[in-house]
Amino acid sequence: MATSGFVDALLGSLPADIKKAMTEAFRYVLPNGRFGPVSHQAKTENFQAYYVQGVTSSVANTEFSIVHGMGRAPYVAIPVLPLDYIGVTFVGLTVTRIADSQRLYLRSASTSATVTLYVE
């Protein structure tokens, strides 16, 4: 994350009124970026990403899918551990198919495990 000093240097040559407005906007945004509370298909607080939750297959190494609701294929899925859910765990996940505009396709050796992912 950029520091406010770096932003100030970038804005140095702007007219004073624009520089002041941009500086104040960056001073607010930089320290206030938040992922926010975790809930299935909920948008993160300040980022263009969503949380999704699912359960691995009851049969080891069998494909399962999670509906993400983004309307486009996500670029990444990052495991997260929400601290207000019991039983959520990090498990090994393997992508079995390229994600599409509706679902993520995964498999895991862990069975019936609840997983939570940050998808962007």
N, C-alpha and C positions, 0 to 999 in steps of 0.2 A: 504494500500500500504506500502511495506517495505521501511525503510529509508536507505540512503546510508551507514550510520554507521553500521546498521545491516548486510548489504551485505558485508562491509569491514571485519567485524568480521568472517563471514562465509568463506571468501576467505583467511583468515589469514595464513593458513598453505600451501598454494599453492606455487610453484616455482615463483620467482619474476617476470619473464616475462609473465607468464600466469596470475598471480594475477593482474598485471598492465593492461593487455588487458581486463580482465573480469571486473575490477573495472571501467574502462573508459566506457565500454559497459553499465553497470548498471547505471552509473551516467548520461548517455544520456537517457536511456530508462525510468527510474523511473519517472522523472518529465515531460516527454513528451508523456505520454499515453493520447490519445485523442479519443473521440467518432467521431468527425468530422461532416461535414454538413449532413443534413437529405435529403434523396431522396429515392423514392420507390425502393426496392430491391437493394439498394446500400450497399456495405460492409462498416462497420465502419472503421475509419482511422487506428487504431492500434489494434483493437480487432477482434477476430474471430466471429463476429456477424453482423447482417444486420438490416436495417430499412425496414419496410413495412408500407404501407398506404392503408386504405380502408374506406368504408362508411358503417355505420350500415344499417340494413334493414329499409325500409320505413314503415314496420309494427312492432310495439313494440314486443319485446321478440320473434322474429323470427330469426332463424339461418341465418347467412351470413358467407361467407368465404373470406379469403384473401390469395392470392398466395404469397408465400414467396421466392421461387426460390432457396432454399438452397440445394436441392437434398437429404436431410435427414430430419427427424423430429426434429424440434428445441426442446430445453429443457425448455426455459422460454420465456415469452413475457412481456416486461415491457413498460407501456405507457410512451411516451415522448411528450413534447410540443415544436416542432420546432418554433423558434421565427421569422422565415421569411415566415410563412404561416398564413394567416388570416382564422379564423374559426375553426382551429384545437382545440379540446377540450379533456379534460379527461371525459370519460363517464364510467359508470359501465359496465364491460364486464364479461360474464360468458362463460366458455369453455363448448361447447355442445358435442364435440367429441374430441378424442385424435388427436393431430396434426399428419399429415403424411408427406411424403417427398415432397409434393407439396403445401399443404394448412394448414391454421389455421381455426378452426371452432368455431364461437362465437355467442353470442346473447347479446342484450342490450335492456333496456327499452327506451333508447334514439333512436329516429328515424332520419334517414338520416344525422347522425353526422359523420364528417370526423375524423378518428382516425389514430394515428401514433404509431407504436410499435417498440421497439428494440427487436429483436429475436436472441437467441443464442442456 
